């Protein structure tokens, strides 16, 4: 999975794409069977998504790139709420050992923002980061659930 993702990331760099977001859905204690890496990017005014997922027996499933208008909405929300998204989150009321979550890296013109949020935190949408990750999770869900 890492090699396929790295090759795709290099392909985006060669195209000089300057707005890329990676959302890695992973188990906090390793990869897990549902580990999925999504790439979102904007190119020539259109937004796209591509997913790369762990498959059975150490295989990798690579989905085709497709248009993703939701990415523009994610970017708009990020810029409108950047201060709140970057602010600290209160301590969780629920703690689950060994949970899945989203590791997100957004790169815009060589500026980078990274964050991580576990799934159980998505039930409390009182923080802008939780709302933003929920937007990402809604696009990711069909890829994660596909077997």
C-alpha positions in Angstrom: 0.0 0.0 0.0 2.8 2.4 0.9 4.6 1.9 -2.4 1.5 2.4 -4.5 0.6 5.5 -2.5 4.1 6.9 -2.8 4.1 6.4 -6.6 0.8 8.2 -6.9 2.0 11.0 -4.7 5.0 11.4 -7.0 2.8 11.4 -10.0 0.9 14.4 -8.5 4.1 16.1 -7.8 5.3 15.7 -11.3 2.1 17.3 -12.5 2.9 20.2 -10.2 -0.4 19.9 -8.4 -0.3 22.5 -5.6 -3.4 21.5 -3.6 -3.3 17.9 -2.2 -4.9 16.4 0.8 -4.2 12.9 2.0 -6.6 11.2 4.4 -5.3 8.0 5.8 -7.9 5.9 7.6 -6.0 3.6 9.8 -6.0 1.6 13.0 -4.2 3.4 15.9 -2.3 0.2 16.6 -1.2 -0.7 13.0 -2.9 -0.8 9.7 -5.9 -3.0 10.1 -7.9 -4.7 7.3 -9.8 -1.5 6.5 -6.8 0.8 6.2 -7.4 3.1 3.2 -5.5 6.1 1.9 -7.4 8.8 0.0 -5.8 11.5 -2.1 -7.8 14.6 -2.9 -6.5 17.2 -5.3 -7.5 20.0 -7.6 -6.2 20.2 -11.1 -7.3 22.6 -13.8 -10.2 23.9 -11.8 -11.6 20.4 -11.0 -11.4 18.4 -7.8 -10.6 14.7 -7.7 -10.3 11.7 -5.3 -8.4 8.4 -5.5 -8.3 5.7 -2.9 -5.8 3.0 -2.2 -6.8 0.2 0.2 -5.4 -2.8 1.9 -6.7 -5.9 0.3 -6.8 -9.5 1.4 -3.5 -11.4 1.8 -1.2 -8.4 1.8 -2.6 -7.1 -1.5 -3.6 -3.6 -2.5 -6.7 -2.4 -4.2 -6.3 0.8 -6.2 -9.5 2.7 -7.2 -9.7 4.8 -10.3 -9.5 8.6 -9.9 -12.9 10.3 -10.1 -14.2 13.8 -9.9 -15.0 14.9 -6.3 -16.8 18.2 -6.0 -17.0 17.6 -2.2 -13.2 18.4 -2.0 -13.9 22.1 -2.9 -16.5 22.2 -0.1 -13.9 20.7 2.3 -11.3 23.3 1.3 -13.9 26.1 1.7 -14.8 24.8 5.1 -11.1 24.6 6.1 -10.4 28.2 5.1 -13.5 29.6 6.7 -12.8 27.7 10.0 -9.0 27.5 10.0 -8.6 29.1 13.4 -11.1 26.8 15.0 -9.9 23.7 13.1 -6.4 24.3 14.5 -7.5 25.0 18.0 -7.2 22.4 20.8 -10.0 19.9 21.3 -11.4 19.2 24.7 -10.6 15.9 26.3 -12.8 13.1 25.0 -15.8 11.9 27.0 -15.4 8.4 25.4 -12.2 6.5 25.0 -11.9 3.4 22.9 -8.8 1.3 22.9 -7.4 0.4 19.4 -9.8 2.4 17.3 -9.7 3.6 13.7 -9.2 7.2 12.9 -8.1 9.7 10.2 -4.6 11.0 9.8 -5.0 14.0 7.5 -2.3 16.0 5.7 -3.3 19.1 3.6 -0.6 20.7 1.4 -1.3 24.0 -0.3 1.5 25.8 -2.1 4.1 24.1 0.2 2.3 24.9 3.4 1.2 21.9 5.4 -1.4 21.2 8.0 -1.5 17.8 9.7 -4.0 16.4 12.2 -5.3 13.1 13.6 -8.8 12.3 14.9 -10.1 8.9 16.1 -13.5 7.7 15.0 -15.2 7.9 18.4 -14.5 11.7 18.4 -16.7 12.1 15.3 -19.9 11.7 17.3 -19.3 15.0 19.0 -19.5 17.6 16.2 -19.1 20.6 18.5 -15.6 21.3 17.2 -14.8 22.5 13.7 -12.1 19.8 13.2 -14.7 17.1 13.9 -17.0 18.6 11.3 -14.2 18.8 8.8 -13.1 15.2 9.4 -16.8 14.1 9.1 -16.9 15.7 5.6 -13.8 13.7 4.7 -15.2 10.5 6.3 -18.4 10.8 4.2 -16.4 10.7 1.0 -14.2 7.9 2.3 -16.9 5.6 3.6 -17.7 3.8 0.3 -14.0 3.0 -0.3 -13.5 1.8 3.3 -16.6 -0.4 3.3 -15.9 -1.9 -0.1 -14.5 -5.4 0.3 
